[in-house]
Amino acid sequence: MIIYQGTKSGFLHDTDNRDIEDVVSRAYLATTGKYVPDAEIRSWRESLGQMAKVLRDDAMPDDMGVGIEYGIPQTSKRIDFILSGRGPDNRPHLIVVELKQWSSSKLSDKDGIVVAQRGGAHEREGAHPCYQAWSYAALLEGFNEAVHDGDVSLRPCAYLHNYIDDGIISHSHYAPYIEKAPLFLRGDAERERLRDFIKEHVKKGDNAELLYSIENGRIRPSRMLADSLAKMLRGNREFVLVDDQKVVYETALALARAARADRKHVVIIKGGPGTGKSVVAINLLVALTKTGLLTKYVSKNSAPRSVYQQRLNGSLRKVEISNLFSGSGAFTETEPNVFDALVVDEAHRLNKLSGLYGNLGENQVKEVIASAKCTVFFVDDDQMVTLSDIGHSSELTRWAGELGAQVTLLKLSSQFRCNGSDGYLAWLDNLLGIRETANVDFDPEAFDFRVIDSPAELHALIAKKNKKNNKSRMVAGYCWDWPSKKNPDAFDIVIPDHGYAKQWNLDRDGSLWLIAPNSIEEVGCIHTCQGLELDYVGVIIGPDLLARDGELVTAPEHRSKRDRSIRGYKKLMQSEPDATRKRVDRIIRNTYRTLMTRGMKGCYVYCVDPQTQALLKQATRQDAGA
């Protein structure tokens, strides 16, 4: 969405005759239903006033399009200011302007990173404004069909209207990005340079038609990480890392290069669903491997590894592929510091013991850290989904300390799944009782979330979505046994009231369930989809999550007896009833949180329990009285 859009003449009229920050804040409230923080309003007052000064040039067309606060599809990122029109070649041109109020900064030795005061009193590392402008333009091109297919010329730039050049923000270290997105600073001469830049690329106005096309353009099919891995290993830039992703990547890269056997590093990167943990992890694997450092991608769950390895078949020899990937139980007998770096994805799933029978090793966290000079953990404590999971961030920190490693804590927060909606994730956490958030009410504009009346209708809807690109699947809570394992003609998930009968896909395609073409007819579970992403996900919520007296409660007794995730909980209840009850409750809630955040574009659910179905409909205002 674009919060404010109009023409140059309309924007200048609003600036001259009204407080432009009030105009934009009212538009923001009308569009999103949310109020704007005072700090943001102050920022708009100053920065938009400065852009008005830039646009007061008779040589610029009055009908040039002006857009403010454009939300990039599938992300939580917003472009500050955009201008549209036609260039000298009559092609549609779009100028992307990153606005900053900075007046100082400090050099960083990391690529594209600068130290500055960002949204508070403290200085911290972040993307250089020119990198930021360029990366946002790349995101826009990647996600918006009107831009990608419309022969649109994108021209990013950064305008730091309070910044007098001190040789730092314009340092040669940042030259590659200043070349991609020119930098404009404080002063009349700099303002004139920015005017010339705009006039060079927008010769004729378009009455904001391009802005309209962009706002209403279709979202391009999302690029899946697994599909791009082979190209990345050949040196192609498939994913542009933005903001905190870039900071985390460059920091981990620098620490891995600096690590020694007597100077071990452990990097713990926390991030929720869709924050780009796996994208950063794979980019690190590629970069470290290319620099000659012995590196492996490690995961407890075999599903992401299997999908990545399958996508690399034909691009690399099998031995080369196997050398890049490893299960988390492969380090029980590894000599200390054999690897330069280990990149551990989904680290929350690490177990204590290894081996098929859980009888090998001492502790996977300890063994992984001991095996590498630098270990990079990607973790989400709210995705621990079995009693065997021990990879909590506090446990990673403890073992790092015991093994004498220096610990660096980093965080990923930018949202690239669930349509880029932080609001949906916060609402879901509140709904499931993961944590209390301010997002009590569901925002239907934030994400395509629906409660469907029957499992058959839900499956048909997901199958229809899947026909487009084979990136939609059905999943369910593990509340049904697996008779089809012994009898191929038997059904597993049977819901007689709706004539629904399907089989689990637990071994037929193995860990490749997500990409097997015929698996749309079957149903996956937490063990086959964690660590992977879909376009649309259909979730059957089983009787292990129930609505009672207006609240969601868990019922572990309704889990299948074949489900290993809470195996042994009844015995533990005898010795540690309170702690075990709390752990099992959280595992069930975390499981549905994980399942309901696999979709980049949408999540549709059906609840077996009528009261639960009614509660979710009421929570999403789909009940009959809404």
C-alpha positions in Angstrom: 0.0 0.0 0.0 1.0 3.6 -0.5 -0.1 5.8 2.4 -0.1 9.1 0.4 -0.1 9.4 -3.3 -0.7 12.3 -5.6 1.2 14.6 -7.9 4.0 17.1 -7.4 1.5 20.0 -7.6 -0.9 18.3 -5.1 2.0 17.5 -2.7 3.2 21.1 -2.8 -0.3 22.4 -2.3 -0.7 20.2 0.8 2.6 21.3 2.1 1.8 25.0 1.6 -1.8 25.0 2.9 -1.8 22.3 5.5 0.6 20.5 7.8 1.9 17.8 5.5 2.7 15.5 8.5 -1.0 15.7 9.6 -2.2 14.9 6.1 0.1 11.8 6.0 -0.8 10.7 9.5 -4.5 10.9 8.8 -4.0 8.9 5.6 -2.0 6.4 7.6 -4.8 6.0 10.2 -7.4 5.7 7.5 -5.4 3.1 5.6 -4.1 1.0 8.5 -6.4 1.8 11.4 -3.4 2.6 13.5 -2.1 5.9 15.0 1.4 7.1 14.1 4.0 7.6 16.9 4.9 11.2 17.7 8.5 10.6 16.6 7.4 9.5 13.2 5.2 12.6 12.8 8.2 14.8 13.7 10.3 13.0 11.2 7.7 13.5 8.4 7.4 17.2 9.3 11.1 17.8 8.7 11.9 15.4 5.9 8.8 16.0 3.8 9.4 19.7 4.2 12.8 19.3 2.8 11.5 17.2 -0.1 9.0 20.0 -0.8 12.0 22.4 -1.2 13.6 20.0 -3.6 10.5 19.8 -5.7 10.0 23.6 -6.0 11.5 23.6 -9.5 9.5 24.8 -12.5 11.5 22.5 -14.7 10.0 19.5 -13.0 6.6 18.4 -14.4 3.7 19.3 -12.1 2.0 16.0 -12.8 4.9 13.9 -11.7 3.7 11.3 -9.3 4.5 11.6 -5.5 4.2 8.7 -3.1 4.9 8.6 0.6 5.4 5.5 2.8 5.1 2.6 0.3 4.9 -0.8 1.9 6.8 -3.3 -0.1 4.7 -6.5 -0.7 5.6 -9.6 1.3 7.8 -7.6 3.7 7.5 -5.2 6.6 9.6 -2.6 4.8 8.4 0.8 3.7 10.0 3.2 1.1 10.0 6.8 2.4 9.4 8.7 -0.8 8.9 7.8 -4.4 8.5 9.9 -7.6 7.1 8.6 -10.9 7.1 9.8 -14.5 8.7 9.1 -17.8 12.3 9.4 -18.7 14.0 10.7 -21.8 13.4 7.3 -23.5 9.7 7.5 -22.6 10.1 4.5 -20.3 8.3 4.6 -17.0 10.8 5.8 -14.3 10.5 5.4 -10.6 12.8 7.3 -8.2 13.2 5.7 -4.7 14.3 8.2 -2.0 15.6 7.0 1.4 15.3 10.0 3.8 17.4 10.4 6.9 17.7 13.1 9.5 21.2 12.1 10.5 24.0 14.6 11.1 26.8 12.3 11.9 28.0 8.7 11.6 31.0 6.4 12.2 32.8 4.1 9.7 32.4 0.4 10.0 34.8 -2.1 8.3 31.8 -4.3 7.3 30.5 -4.1 3.8 27.6 -1.7 3.4 27.3 -1.0 7.2 27.6 2.3 9.0 27.3 3.3 12.7 24.7 5.9 13.4 22.0 7.0 15.8 18.9 5.1 14.7 15.5 5.7 16.3 16.9 6.4 19.8 19.8 7.8 21.8 22.2 5.0 21.1 24.4 4.5 18.1 24.3 1.1 16.4 25.4 -0.6 13.2 23.0 -0.7 10.3 22.8 -0.5 6.6 24.3 2.6 4.9 21.4 4.7 3.5 22.6 4.1 -0.1 22.7 0.4 0.5 19.2 0.7 2.1 17.8 2.6 -0.9 19.3 0.2 -3.4 18.1 -2.9 -1.5 14.6 -1.6 -1.2 14.5 -0.9 -4.9 15.6 -4.5 -5.5 12.9 -5.8 -3.2 10.3 -3.7 -5.0 11.4 -5.1 -8.4 11.4 -8.6 -7.0 8.0 -8.6 -5.5 5.9 -6.2 -7.7 4.7 -7.5 -11.1 4.0 -4.0 -12.4 7.6 -3.0 -11.8 9.2 -6.3 -12.9 7.2 -6.8 -16.0 6.4 -3.2 -16.9 9.9 -2.2 -18.2 10.1 0.3 -15.3 13.5 2.0 -14.7 14.2 2.1 -10.9 16.5 4.9 -9.7 17.3 4.7 -5.9 19.0 7.5 -4.0 19.5 8.7 -0.4 18.9 12.2 0.9 20.5 13.1 4.3 19.3 16.7 4.5 20.9 17.5 7.8 24.2 15.9 7.1 27.2 18.1 6.2 29.8 15.9 4.4 32.5 14.8 6.9 34.1 12.2 4.6 32.6 9.3 6.6 29.1 8.9 5.1 30.7 9.4 1.6 33.8 7.3 2.4 35.2 5.2 -0.5 34.3 2.1 1.6 30.7 2.8 0.6 31.5 3.7 -3.1 29.9 0.5 -4.6 26.5 1.4 -3.1 26.8 5.2 -3.6 27.3 4.4 -7.2 24.1 2.3 -7.3 22.1 4.8 -5.2 23.6 8.4 -5.3 24.0 10.2 -2.0 22.7 13.7 -1.4 23.6 15.8 1.7 22.8 19.1 3.3 23.2 22.4 1.5 22.0 24.4 -1.5 24.5 22.8 -3.9 23.4 19.3 -2.7 19.7 20.1 -3.1 20.5 21.3 -6.6 22.3 18.0 -7.4 19.2 16.1 -6.2 17.0 18.3 -8.4 19.2 17.5 -11.4 19.1 13.8 -10.6 15.3 13.9 -10.5 15.0 15.9 -13.7 17.5 13.6 -15.5 15.2 10.6 -14.9 11.8 12.1 -14.9 11.2 14.3 -18.0 7.5 14.0 -18.2 4.8 13.5 -15.6 2.4 10.5 -15.5 -0.3 11.9 -13.2 0.8 9.2 -10.7 -0.3 6.4 -13.0 2.7 4.3 -12.3 2.1 4.7 -8.5 -1.4 3.4 -9.1 -0.2 0.5 -11.1 2.4 -0.4 -8.4 -0.2 -0.2 -5.6 -2.7 -2.3 -7.5 -0.1 -4.6 -9.2 -0.1 -8.3 -8.6 2.5 -9.7 -6.2 5.1 -11.8 -8.0 5.4 -15.5 -7.1 7.8 -15.6 -4.2 11.3 -16.8 -4.8 12.0 -19.9 -2.7 15.4 -20.3 -1.1 15.8 -23.9 -2.2 15.2 -23.0 -5.8 18.0 -20.4 -5.8 20.7 -22.3 -3.9 22.5 -23.6 -7.0 22.6 -20.1 -8.6 24.0 -18.7 -5.3 26.8 -21.2 -5.2 27.7 -20.2 -8.8 28.0 -16.6 -7.6 24.6 -15.2 -8.5 23.0 -12.6 -6.1 19.6 -14.2 -5.6 18.5 -12.5 -2.4 19.2 -9.0 -1.4 19.7 -8.8 2.3 18.0 -5.8 3.9 18.5 -3.8 7.1 19.0 -6.2 10.1 19.6 -9.1 7.7 22.6 -7.3 6.3 24.0 -6.4 9.7 23.7 -9.9 11.0 25.2 -11.4 7.9 28.2 -9.1 7.8 28.8 -9.4 11.6 28.7 -13.2 11.4 31.0 -13.2 8.4 33.5 -11.0 10.1 33.5 -13.1 13.3 33.9 -16.4 11.3 36.9 -15.0 9.4 38.5 -13.8 12.7 37.9 -16.9 14.7 40.9 -19.1 15.7 41.2 -22.3 17.7 42.3 -20.2 20.7 39.8 -17.5 20.0 36.5 -19.3 19.4 33.3 -17.4 18.5 29.7 -18.3 19.0 27.1 -16.1 17.3 23.5 -16.6 18.4 21.0 -15.0 16.0 17.4 -14.9 17.3 14.5 -14.4 15.0 10.9 -15.4 14.6 9.1 -17.0 11.6 9.8 -15.3 8.3 12.6 -13.0 9.5 15.1 -14.6 7.0 17.0 -16.9 9.3 17.5 -19.5 6.6 18.2 -17.0 3.9 21.0 -15.5 6.0 22.2 -18.9 6.9 22.5 -20.1 3.3 24.2 -16.8 2.3 26.7 -17.4 5.0 27.3 -20.9 3.9 28.0 -19.8 0.3 30.2 -16.8 1.3 32.3 -18.7 3.8 32.8 -21.7 1.5 33.9 -19.3 -1.3 36.5 -17.8 0.9 38.1 -21.2 1.5 36.8 -21.7 5.0 35.7 -25.2 5.8 32.0 -24.7 6.5 28.9 -26.8 6.9 25.2 -26.1 7.1 23.8 -28.0 10.1 20.2 -28.8 11.1 18.5 -31.3 13.3 15.5 -31.5 11.0 16.4 -33.3 7.8 13.6 -31.6 5.7 15.4 -28.4 4.8 18.7 -30.2 4.1 17.0 -32.8 1.9 15.2 -30.1 -0.1 18.4 -28.1 -0.6 20.4 -31.2 -1.6 17.8 -32.2 -4.0 17.8 -28.8 -5.7 21.6 -29.1 -6.1 21.5 -32.4 -7.9 23.1 -31.9 -11.3 24.9 -28.7 -10.3 27.5 -30.3 -8.0 28.9 -33.8 -7.5 27.2 -35.8 -4.8 30.3 -35.7 -2.6 30.4 -31.9 -2.9 26.8 -31.6 -1.9 27.2 -33.9 1.1 30.2 -31.9 2.2 28.0 -28.8 2.5 25.3 -30.3 4.7 25.1 -32.3 7.9 22.7 -33.4 10.6 23.3 -32.1 14.1 24.2 -35.6 15.4 27.3 -36.0 13.2 29.8 -34.4 15.6 30.0 -36.9 18.4 33.5 -38.0 17.5 34.8 -34.9 15.7 38.1 -33.5 16.7 38.0 -30.0 18.3 38.0 -27.1 15.8 38.1 -29.2 12.7 35.7 -26.8 11.0 36.3 -23.1 10.4 32.6 -22.5 10.8 29.4 -24.4 11.4 26.1 -22.6 10.4 23.4 -24.2 12.5 19.8 -23.5 11.3 16.8 -24.2 13.5 19.1 -24.5 16.5 16.2 -24.7 18.9 15.7 -28.3 17.6 19.0 -29.6 18.8 18.8 -32.7 21.0 20.9 -33.8 23.9 21.9 -37.2 22.5 22.5 -38.4 18.9 22.1 -41.6 16.9 19.1 -43.5 15.8 18.5 -44.8 19.3 19.6 -41.7 21.1 22.6 -43.4 22.6 25.5 -41.5 21.1 27.4 -38.5 22.3 27.0 -36.2 25.3 25.2 -33.1 24.1 24.7 -31.8 20.6 25.1 -28.1 21.5 28.5 -28.9 23.2 29.7 -31.1 20.3 28.8 -28.6 17.6 30.5 -25.7 19.4 33.6 -27.8 20.1 33.9 -28.9 16.5 34.3 -25.4 15.0 36.3 -22.2 15.5 33.1 -20.3 14.9 29.5 -21.6 15.4 26.6 -19.5 14.1 23.3 -20.5 15.6 19.9 -19.4 14.2 17.3 -19.9 16.9 13.6 -19.2 17.7 12.8 -20.3 21.3 9.1 -20.3 20.4 9.6 -23.1 17.8 10.8 -25.7 20.3 8.2 -28.4 19.5 9.4 -31.6 21.3 10.4 -32.7 24.8 13.8 -33.6 23.2 14.5 -30.0 22.0 17.3 -28.4 24.1 18.5 -25.6 21.8 17.1 -22.7 23.8 19.2 -19.6 23.4 20.1 -19.7 27.1 21.5 -23.2 26.7 23.5 -22.1 23.6 24.9 -19.2 25.7 25.8 -21.5 28.6 27.7 -24.0 26.6 29.5 -21.3 24.7 30.8 -20.0 28.0 31.8 -23.4 29.2 33.9 -23.9 26.1 35.6 -20.6 26.3 33.9 -19.0 23.3 33.2 -15.3 22.9 29.4 -14.9 22.5 27.8 -12.4 20.2 24.0 -12.0 20.4 22.1 -10.7 17.3 18.5 -10.3 16.3 16.5 -10.6 13.1 13.1 -8.8 13.2 12.3 -7.8 9.6 9.3 -9.8 8.5 9.3 -11.5 5.0 6.6 -14.2 5.6 2.9 -13.9 6.4 2.7 -11.1 3.8 5.3 -9.2 5.8 2.9 -8.8 8.6 4.3 -8.3 12.1 0.7 -7.7 13.2 -0.4 -11.2 12.2 2.4 -12.8 14.1 1.7 -10.7 17.2 -2.0 -11.5 16.9 -1.3 -15.2 16.6 1.0 -15.2 19.6 -1.7 -13.5 21.6 -4.4 -15.9 20.3 -2.3 -19.0 21.0 -1.3 -17.8 24.4 2.4 -17.7 23.5 2.7 -14.2 24.9 0.4 -11.3 25.6 0.6 -8.6 22.9 -1.2 -5.4 22.0 -2.6 -7.1 18.9 -5.8 -8.5 20.4 -7.9 -7.7 17.3 -7.3 -9.5 14.0 -6.5 -7.2 11.0 -8.0 -8.8 7.8 -5.9 -6.4 5.7 -2.6 -7.6 7.2 -2.7 -11.2 6.0 -4.9 -13.7 4.2 -6.0 -15.8 7.2 -9.3 -17.6 7.0 -11.3 -20.2 9.1 -12.8 -22.7 6.7 -16.0 -24.6 7.4 -14.8 -28.1 6.5 -11.5 -30.0 6.0 -12.6 -31.1 2.6 -13.3 -27.4 1.5 -9.9 -26.4 3.1 -8.0 -29.1 1.2 -9.7 -28.2 -2.1 -8.8 -24.5 -1.6 -5.2 -25.3 -0.9 -5.1 -27.7 -3.9 -6.4 -24.9 -6.1 -3.7 -22.5 -4.8 -1.1 -25.2 -5.4 -1.9 -25.5 -9.1 -0.1 -22.2 -9.7 3.4 -23.2 -8.7 3.4 -26.3 -6.4 4.0 -24.2 -3.3 1.0 -24.8 -1.2 0.4 -27.8 1.2 -1.9 -29.2 3.9 -0.6 -29.8 7.4 -2.2 -31.0 10.7 -1.5 -31.4 14.3 -0.2 -34.9 15.0 -3.5 -36.2 16.5 -4.1 -39.1 14.2 -2.4 -42.5 14.1 -0.6 -43.8 11.0 -2.4 -47.0 9.9 -1.3 -46.4 6.2 2.2 -47.2 7.2 1.3 -50.9 7.3 -1.8 -50.8 5.1 -1.3 -48.6 2.0 -5.0 -48.5 1.4 -5.9 -47.2 4.8 -6.6 -43.5 5.6 -5.0 -41.7 8.5 -6.7 -38.3 9.0 -10.3 -39.3 9.0 -13.1 -36.8 9.9 -16.3 -38.6 9.1 -18.7 -35.7 9.6 -17.3 -34.0 6.6 -16.4 -37.1 4.5 -12.7 -36.2 4.8 -10.1 -39.0 4.6 -6.5 -38.5 3.8 -3.1 -40.1 4.4 -0.1 -38.7 6.2 2.9 -38.1 4.0 5.5 -39.2 6.6 7.8 -41.6 4.6 6.6 -41.8 1.0 8.6 -38.7 0.0 10.6 -38.5 3.1 12.0 -35.0 3.8 11.1 -34.0 0.2 7.3 -33.8 1.1 7.3 -30.1 0.5 8.3 -30.3 -3.2 7.0 -33.8 -4.2 4.4 -33.0 -6.9 1.8 -35.4 -5.7 2.1 -34.7 -2.0 -0.7 -32.1 -2.3 -3.1 -35.0 -1.9 -1.6 -35.9 1.5 -1.1 -34.1 4.8 2.2 -33.1 6.4 3.0 -32.5 10.0 5.5 -30.4 12.1 8.3 -32.9 11.4 8.1 -32.5 7.6 7.7 -28.8 7.3 9.6 -27.0 10.0 12.4 -24.8 8.6 10.7 -24.6 5.2 8.2 -22.1 3.7 5.2 -22.2 1.4 3.0 -19.7 -0.4 -0.2 -21.0 1.2 -0.6 -23.4 4.1 -3.8 -25.2 5.2 -3.8 -26.3 8.8 -6.1 -28.8 10.5 -6.1 -28.0 14.2 -6.7 -31.3 16.0 -8.3 -32.0 19.4 -5.0 -31.3 21.2 -5.9 -27.6 21.1 -9.4 -26.8 22.5 -11.4 -23.7 23.3 -13.0 -23.9 26.7 -14.6 -21.0 28.5 -13.4 -18.5 25.9 -9.7 -19.6 26.2 -7.5 -22.0 24.3 -6.3 -25.0 26.4 -4.1 -27.9 25.4 -5.0 -31.6 25.6 -1.9 -33.7 25.1 -3.9 -36.9 25.6 -5.4 -36.4 22.2 -2.0 -36.5 20.5 -1.3 -39.7 18.5 0.5 -42.4 20.4 3.0 -42.5 17.5 3.9 -38.8 18.0 7.4 -38.8 19.4 7.4 -35.0 20.2 5.8 -35.6 23.7 6.7 -39.2 24.1 7.3 -40.0 27.8 5.4 -37.1 29.2 3.0 -39.3 31.3 6.0 -40.8 33.1 7.5 -37.3 33.6 4.2 -36.1 35.0 4.7 -38.5 37.9 8.0 -37.0 39.0 7.7 -33.4 37.8 4.0 -32.7 37.2 4.0 -28.9 37.1 7.1 -28.5 35.0 6.1 -31.2 32.6 2.5 -29.9 32.2 4.0 -26.4 31.4 6.5 -27.8 28.8 3.9 -30.0 27.1 1.4 -27.1 27.0 4.0 -24.9 25.4 5.1 -27.5 22.9 1.5 -27.9 21.6 1.1 -24.1 21.3 4.5 -23.7 19.6 3.6 -26.5 17.1 0.5 -24.7 15.9 2.4 -21.4 15.8 5.0 -23.0 13.6 2.4 -24.6 11.3 0.4 -21.4 11.0 3.4 -19.3 10.0 4.7 -21.5 7.1 2.7 -19.5 4.5 4.2 -16.4 2.9 0.9 -15.3 1.4 -1.9 -17.1 3.4 -2.9 -19.5 6.1 -6.3 -21.2 6.1 -7.5 -23.4 9.1 -10.1 -25.8 10.1 -10.6 -26.9 13.7 -11.9 -30.3 14.6 -13.4 -29.1 17.8 -16.6 -27.0 17.2 -15.9 -24.6 20.1 -12.4 -24.0 18.9 -13.7 -23.4 15.4 -16.2 -20.9 16.8 -13.6 -19.1 18.9 -11.3 -18.6 15.9 -14.2 -17.4 13.8 -15.1 -14.9 16.5 -11.4 -13.8 16.8 -11.3 -13.2 13.1 -14.7 -11.7 12.9 -16.0 -14.5 10.6 -18.8 -15.5 13.0 -22.4 -15.1 11.9 -22.9 -12.0 14.0 -19.9 -10.1 12.6 
